[in-house]
Amino acid sequence: MLIRKMSRADLPALARMVVKIFREPYLKRVLLRLKDSFKKRVDGACLVAEDEGNISGAIICEKLLTTRPGTATVRDLFVEGKYRGKGIGNEMMAASLAAMKKKGITSVSLTVNEKNKRARSLYKKAGFKPFRLMLLRRF
């Protein structure tokens, strides 16, 4: 298994993978979203896992445009079904976090469905801690 930097040429294959894994009905919409994320990427932190020339997973990290510099988010992390449970997600996450740190990113966030126990376990191993944010509107 090879973990390598993602390229623009990988995006169509990744879009097809997202459609398959998440049962997304609109390939074109997925491809546009991936292209948009790729434009905002943290250099060196968007990676793919490749097995014998076939992409088996990916992690996409975006810089956040906030008032606090040095922030990023893990926009997507997915591994194709037959490759799950082999540590590929952990490897991609570790390599991506190391690349973000080298680029000066000091804070990384992500969103996960609380029912997704496998993903939550992966993120916990990577050092992420859950938090809740309440937004208040003041009149």
C-alpha positions, 0 to 999 in steps of 0.5 A: 500500500502506497500513501501519496500526495493527491493530484488533480488527475485523481479527482474523477476516480475519487468522485466515483468512489464517493458515489459508490461508498456513500450512495451519492446520486449525482457524480457531477456534483461530487466531482465539483465538490472535490475540485473545490476542496482540492483548490483550498487544500493544505499542500501535502496534506491531501493524500490517496492510498494506492494499491497496485495502481488502484486508489483505495482511499483518500483524505482531503484537508482544507485550509479554513478561511477564518480570522485565526490563521493556521486552521484547517479541517478534514473535509473527507476521509474514506476507504473503499470497502474491501480495504477497510480495517487494514489501518489505511485510514490511520496511515492517511490521517497520521501522514496528513496531520504531519504534513499540516503541521509542517505547513504551519497548521496549528488547529485541525477540526472535522465533523463526524456522525456520532453513530459512526463508531469506526470513524470516531475510533479512528479520530480518537486514535489520532488525538481528536477530542469531541466538543459541542458548540452552541451558537447564540444570537444576540439582539 
